[in-house]
Amino acid sequence: MTEKDRSVLLTVQDGIARVTLNRPEKRNALNDAVVAELKRALLSVEADQAVHVVVISGAGKDFCSGADLSALQKISEASLSENVADARSLMELFLMIRRFRLPVVAAVHGKALAGGCGLATACDIVLAASSARFGYPEVKIGFVPAMVMAILRRNVSEKRAFELLTLGAEIDALEAERIGLVNKVFSTEAFDGQVEEYLRAFGKVSLSAVALSKQLLYQMDGMAFADAIESGVDVNVIARLSEDCQKGIARFLENKNKNAG
């Protein structure tokens, strides 16, 4: 299989792993192969200490339009056990992103709909072109964006989540940013360059500190306040003993002494 025939492309350069959905003729629609290749791409860079951030984007005009027609046809004809296996495969991808040690960023241009919106929402950070559109239209065909609901509910208010899930309407990038679904909106014309600049910032911070911060932030979901603080103590101590922290403190003190002199 040549690179152009792959449904997901992976390149690594300057500490940034770029994962590209490569089905532009299908608006980068999801199917079994795409989900499986996304998992493989993430696994292949997780242990690479030279990588400090992963960005997922789409080739062509759209980020991802959700499940393709063949996937929907398969759902309609599948048995209960087959549907369970299919749903669990997507669940595994969402959990993999959540548990991934590195930040995973969705760079959304064009449309991110249904499973495509779910994929973006599952990422740690969402960057959007000003012309991007988001939505969960599943309800229009009697379907439910059930697994991503757990993530969406943690990103936006309960009432906003209800509205998005039950009306199936699309919203623009600025509205998505306003309600907390998107971190940053960049101009469509300068989108690639501004995303690149944003991603480079992760190369200036401690990999171990970012990994510990991500793990603790999501671990706190559902914890009682006292338990969350107690978990913070554990991570605080681990961070203090890390090589990055030791070197960082040494640099800080050295600079402080130089300035004092």
C-alpha positions in Angstrom: 0.0 0.0 0.0 1.4 3.4 -1.0 1.3 6.3 1.3 -1.5 8.1 -0.7 -3.6 4.9 -0.3 -3.4 5.0 3.5 -6.5 6.2 5.3 -4.3 7.7 8.1 -0.9 9.3 7.6 1.7 9.8 10.2 4.7 12.1 10.1 7.1 13.2 12.9 9.1 16.4 12.6 10.6 18.9 15.2 8.9 17.1 18.1 5.4 17.2 16.5 3.6 14.0 15.5 1.1 14.8 12.7 -1.7 12.3 12.3 -3.8 13.1 9.2 -7.1 11.5 8.2 -6.5 10.8 4.5 -9.9 10.2 2.9 -10.6 13.6 1.5 -12.9 12.2 -1.2 -15.1 10.8 1.7 -14.7 13.9 3.8 -12.4 11.8 6.0 -15.3 9.7 7.2 -14.7 7.1 9.9 -14.8 3.4 9.4 -13.1 0.4 11.0 -9.9 0.8 9.1 -9.6 4.5 10.0 -10.2 3.9 13.7 -7.7 1.0 13.7 -5.0 3.1 12.0 -5.6 6.0 14.4 -4.8 3.6 17.2 -1.7 2.3 15.5 -0.5 5.8 14.8 -0.9 6.8 18.5 0.8 3.7 19.7 3.8 4.2 17.4 4.6 7.6 18.8 3.8 7.2 22.5 7.2 5.9 23.4 9.1 8.4 21.2 10.8 10.7 23.7 11.5 13.2 20.9 7.8 13.8 20.4 6.1 16.4 22.7 2.7 16.8 21.1 0.3 15.0 18.7 -2.0 16.8 16.3 -4.9 15.2 14.4 -6.1 16.9 11.3 -8.0 16.1 8.1 -6.8 16.1 4.4 -8.9 18.2 2.0 -11.8 20.4 2.9 -13.1 18.8 6.1 -11.8 17.5 9.4 -14.1 14.5 9.6 -17.8 14.0 8.6 -18.5 11.0 10.9 -19.2 7.4 9.9 -19.2 6.8 6.1 -22.1 5.2 4.2 -20.6 1.7 4.3 -20.0 1.9 8.0 -23.7 2.9 8.5 -24.8 0.1 6.3 -22.7 -2.3 8.3 -24.3 -1.0 11.5 -27.8 -1.6 10.1 -27.0 -5.2 9.2 -24.8 -6.2 12.1 -25.7 -8.5 14.9 -25.8 -7.4 18.6 -22.3 -8.8 19.2 -20.9 -7.2 16.1 -22.4 -3.8 17.1 -20.9 -4.2 20.6 -17.5 -4.9 19.1 -17.7 -2.0 16.7 -18.8 0.4 19.5 -16.1 -0.8 21.8 -13.4 -0.2 19.2 -14.3 3.5 19.0 -14.5 3.6 22.8 -11.0 2.2 23.0 -9.8 5.1 20.7 -11.3 7.7 23.0 -9.8 6.1 26.1 -6.5 5.8 24.4 -6.4 9.6 23.7 -7.5 10.3 27.3 -4.7 8.0 28.7 -2.1 9.0 26.2 0.9 10.6 28.0 1.3 13.4 25.4 -1.2 16.2 24.6 -3.4 15.3 21.7 -4.6 18.3 19.7 -7.4 18.4 17.1 -6.8 20.9 14.3 -10.3 21.4 12.9 -11.0 23.0 9.5 -14.2 22.5 7.6 -16.7 20.2 9.2 -16.4 18.1 12.3 -19.7 16.2 12.5 -21.1 13.2 14.4 -18.1 10.8 15.0 -15.8 13.5 13.6 -17.0 15.9 16.2 -16.7 13.1 18.8 -13.0 12.6 17.7 -12.3 16.3 18.1 -14.0 16.5 21.5 -12.0 13.5 22.7 -8.8 15.3 22.1 -7.2 17.3 24.9 -7.2 20.6 23.0 -9.3 21.7 20.0 -8.0 24.4 17.6 -10.5 25.5 15.0 -10.4 27.6 11.8 -12.9 30.4 11.9 -14.9 28.7 9.1 -15.1 25.3 11.0 -18.5 23.8 11.9 -19.3 21.4 14.7 -22.3 19.2 15.4 -23.8 15.9 16.6 -26.5 15.2 14.0 -26.9 11.5 15.0 -30.4 12.1 16.5 -31.7 12.9 13.1 -31.3 9.2 12.1 -32.3 7.8 15.5 -28.7 7.3 16.6 -27.1 8.5 19.9 -23.5 9.9 20.3 -23.4 7.9 23.5 -19.7 7.4 24.2 -18.6 10.9 23.5 -21.4 12.2 25.7 -19.2 11.5 28.8 -16.5 13.7 27.3 -18.8 16.4 26.0 -20.5 16.7 29.4 -17.1 17.5 30.9 -16.4 20.2 28.3 -19.6 22.2 28.3 -22.6 22.9 30.6 -25.3 20.3 31.0 -27.8 22.5 29.2 -25.5 23.1 26.2 -24.7 19.4 26.0 -28.4 18.6 26.0 -29.0 21.1 23.2 -26.1 19.8 21.1 -27.1 16.2 21.5 -30.8 16.4 21.0 -31.3 19.1 18.3 -28.5 17.9 16.0 -27.8 21.4 14.8 -24.4 22.6 13.6 -22.6 25.5 15.4 -19.8 27.6 14.1 -16.3 27.8 15.5 -16.9 31.0 17.5 -20.0 29.6 19.2 -18.0 26.3 19.9 -15.3 28.4 21.5 -17.8 30.4 23.6 -19.4 27.3 25.1 -16.0 25.6 25.8 -15.9 23.0 23.1 -13.0 24.8 21.3 -9.9 26.2 22.9 -8.8 28.7 20.2 -10.2 30.0 16.9 -7.7 31.1 14.2 -8.4 32.7 10.9 -9.0 30.2 8.1 -6.4 31.9 5.9 -3.6 31.7 8.5 -4.8 28.5 10.2 -1.9 26.2 9.4 0.7 28.7 10.5 -1.1 29.6 13.7 -1.6 25.9 14.6 2.1 25.3 14.0 3.0 28.2 16.3 0.6 26.9 19.0 2.1 23.4 18.9 5.6 24.6 19.2 4.9 25.9 22.7 4.8 22.3 23.9 8.4 22.0 23.0 9.3 24.7 25.6 7.8 22.9 28.6 8.7 19.7 30.6 7.4 16.5 29.0 7.2 14.8 32.3 5.3 17.7 33.9 2.8 17.8 31.1 2.3 14.0 31.3 1.7 14.1 35.0 -0.6 17.1 34.7 -2.7 15.4 32.1 -2.9 12.2 34.1 -3.9 14.0 37.3 -6.4 16.3 35.6 -8.4 13.4 34.2 -7.9 11.2 37.2 -9.8 13.8 39.3 -13.0 13.3 37.4 -15.6 12.1 39.9 -13.3 12.4 42.9 -14.3 14.0 46.1 -12.5 17.2 46.8 -10.3 15.7 49.6 -9.4 12.7 47.5 -8.5 15.0 44.6 -6.2 17.1 46.8 -4.6 13.9 48.2 -3.9 12.7 44.6 -2.3 16.1 44.0 0.1 15.5 46.9 1.2 12.2 45.4 1.8 13.8 42.0 3.5 16.9 43.6 6.0 14.6 45.2 6.6 12.6 42.0 7.2 15.8 40.1 9.7 17.1 42.7 11.8 14.0 42.3 11.8 14.1 38.5 14.9 14.9 36.5 13.1 17.8 34.7 12.1 19.4 38.0 15.6 19.0 39.6 17.2 20.6 36.5 14.5 23.3 36.3 15.0 24.3 40.0 18.8 24.4 39.5 18.4 26.7 36.4 16.0 29.0 38.3 18.3 29.3 41.3 21.3 29.9 39.1 19.6 32.7 37.2 18.3 34.2 40.4 21.8 34.3 41.8 23.2 35.8 38.6 20.6 38.6 38.7 21.2 39.2 42.4 24.9 39.6 41.7 
